[in-house]
């Protein structure tokens, strides 16, 4: 498999990312400024986004490494804020997906 040289710097940044803020920084370097600003901002005076960041700053995330697990024994269940979740990923409503991926909004 050949990796395009144009992906070298973004892949190096991703390899060093250890938290959400690092991933945010990777996205800001890779995404068009207008598109990143759209995703990274909130409505009006951005009060809701400040409140969300403030609320989440009260929690620490402890990561579990998935090394040594086979597909038969892998269990992704976890608890998020005291509630059991079968798969710790969720979708958030946004619009304009085609700005971020060629298959967006299909």
Secondary structure, DSSP 8 states (H G I E B T S, - for coil): ----GGGHHHHHHHHH--SHHHHHHHHHHHS-HHHHHHHH--STTSHHHHHHHHHHTT--------TT--TTT----EEETTEEESSS------S-GGGT-TTTT-
